């Protein structure tokens, strides 16, 4: 049974098994039967922003999926760490702020990345309560948005998913080698959403394809028919895909992220051309 810990008014959308709690200080547990990307896509449906792949914010200044030279990298500091300055909106409750900062701290246990409160740094991420769960891809320069709607997006996995985008990570299913691991069922993909399944020119650095990655689309993403799979694992179609309740930055396991002399490089080489 679907359970949650909301102490006030809640809205249950039974068909998609999602619970949204309209409270300021209490967030429900991640739904048991909904993967992270499905929740993100459902939340972003109807957003006023132009979004690629469901949650990548398109800027007027550059193509959302392309950057040049090292312009999308977060720079390594003299101490050998990649420090990513951030500011956190006061729209979030204290409980929500603690959860967001806890998700940030997980990165430091597995990578050279440190999210630090902004001082005078000119390049930083601004985490705000806007109309969905979305981010730009990689460092853009200056202030860049990470949107975490406080009613729908402040969950551990979603926070880490959007921060991964801000660091320069693609969705797992767009890896250049994805056809060895999943089949895209184009007959069930909404034709207007085909572009969300295009492969990217990623450098996978011999890292294994992670079906359970926090960055992996769910089985029915952008389907034209409820319940029909757009993504099927191969050769074993029963392999679970998409992360649900599990905590931790699984995406960084077995990945060295601190070896570039220029700064942080994701294992999927953030869109260098």
TAPE-V361115 format. One record per pair of residues at least 6 apart in sequence whose C-alpha atoms are under 6 Angstrom apart, sorted by the first residue. I is the first residue (numbers start at 0). J is the second residue. D is the distance in whole Angstrom. If there is no record, write none. Layout:
i->I j->J d->D
i->I j->J d->D
This chain:
i->3 j->27 d->5
i->3 j->28 d->6
i->4 j->27 d->5
i->5 j->27 d->6
i->9 j->19 d->6
i->9 j->20 d->5
i->10 j->18 d->6
i->10 j->19 d->5
i->11 j->18 d->5
i->24 j->92 d->6
i->29 j->244 d->6
i->34 j->241 d->5
i->34 j->242 d->5
i->34 j->243 d->4
i->35 j->242 d->6
i->35 j->243 d->6
i->36 j->216 d->5
i->39 j->132 d->6
i->40 j->53 d->6
i->42 j->131 d->6
i->43 j->131 d->5
i->49 j->57 d->6
i->50 j->56 d->5
i->50 j->57 d->6
i->52 j->195 d->4
i->54 j->133 d->4
i->55 j->133 d->6
i->55 j->134 d->5
i->55 j->135 d->5
i->56 j->134 d->5
i->56 j->135 d->5
i->57 j->63 d->5
i->65 j->270 d->5
i->66 j->270 d->6
i->66 j->271 d->6
i->67 j->271 d->6
i->71 j->137 d->5
i->71 j->138 d->5
i->72 j->138 d->6
i->72 j->263 d->6
i->73 j->262 d->6
i->73 j->263 d->6
i->74 j->81 d->6
i->74 j->262 d->4
i->75 j->81 d->4
i->75 j->262 d->4
i->80 j->111 d->5
i->81 j->111 d->6
i->81 j->112 d->5
i->82 j->112 d->6
i->82 j->113 d->5
i->82 j->114 d->6
i->83 j->114 d->5
i->83 j->115 d->6
i->84 j->114 d->6
i->84 j->115 d->5
i->84 j->116 d->5
i->84 j->117 d->5
i->84 j->123 d->5
i->85 j->116 d->5
i->85 j->117 d->5
i->85 j->123 d->5
i->85 j->124 d->5
i->85 j->125 d->6
i->86 j->117 d->6
i->86 j->125 d->5
i->87 j->126 d->5
i->88 j->127 d->5
i->107 j->113 d->6
i->111 j->257 d->6
i->121 j->141 d->5
i->122 j->140 d->5
i->122 j->141 d->4
i->122 j->142 d->6
i->123 j->142 d->5
i->124 j->142 d->6
i->124 j->143 d->5
i->124 j->144 d->6
i->125 j->143 d->6
i->125 j->144 d->5
i->126 j->145 d->5
i->126 j->146 d->6
i->127 j->146 d->5
i->128 j->146 d->6
i->128 j->147 d->5
i->128 j->148 d->5
i->128 j->149 d->6
i->129 j->146 d->5
i->129 j->148 d->5
i->130 j->148 d->6
i->131 j->148 d->5
i->132 j->146 d->5
i->132 j->147 d->5
i->132 j->152 d->6
i->133 j->145 d->6
i->133 j->146 d->5
i->134 j->145 d->5
i->134 j->161 d->6
i->135 j->165 d->6
i->136 j->164 d->5
i->136 j->165 d->5
i->136 j->167 d->5
i->137 j->165 d->5
i->137 j->166 d->5
i->137 j->167 d->4
i->160 j->213 d->6
i->160 j->214 d->6
i->167 j->269 d->5
i->170 j->214 d->5
i->170 j->215 d->6
i->171 j->214 d->5
i->171 j->215 d->5
i->172 j->215 d->6
i->173 j->198 d->4
i->173 j->199 d->6
i->174 j->198 d->6
i->174 j->199 d->6
i->174 j->201 d->6
i->175 j->198 d->6
i->175 j->199 d->6
i->175 j->200 d->6
i->175 j->201 d->6
i->180 j->232 d->6
i->180 j->233 d->5
i->181 j->231 d->5
i->181 j->232 d->4
i->181 j->233 d->5
i->182 j->230 d->6
i->182 j->231 d->5
i->183 j->229 d->6
i->183 j->230 d->5
i->184 j->229 d->5
i->187 j->222 d->5
i->187 j->223 d->6
i->187 j->229 d->6
i->188 j->221 d->6
i->188 j->222 d->5
i->188 j->223 d->6
i->188 j->229 d->6
i->189 j->221 d->6
i->189 j->222 d->6
i->189 j->223 d->5
i->201 j->267 d->5
i->201 j->268 d->6
i->202 j->267 d->5
i->202 j->268 d->5
i->203 j->266 d->6
i->203 j->267 d->5
i->210 j->240 d->5
i->211 j->240 d->5
i->211 j->241 d->5
i->211 j->242 d->5
i->212 j->241 d->6
i->212 j->242 d->6
i->212 j->250 d->6
i->213 j->242 d->5
i->215 j->241 d->5
i->216 j->241 d->6
i->217 j->241 d->5
i->218 j->228 d->5
i->218 j->229 d->6
i->218 j->230 d->5
i->219 j->228 d->5
i->219 j->229 d->5
i->222 j->229 d->6
i->256 j->264 d->6
i->257 j->263 d->6
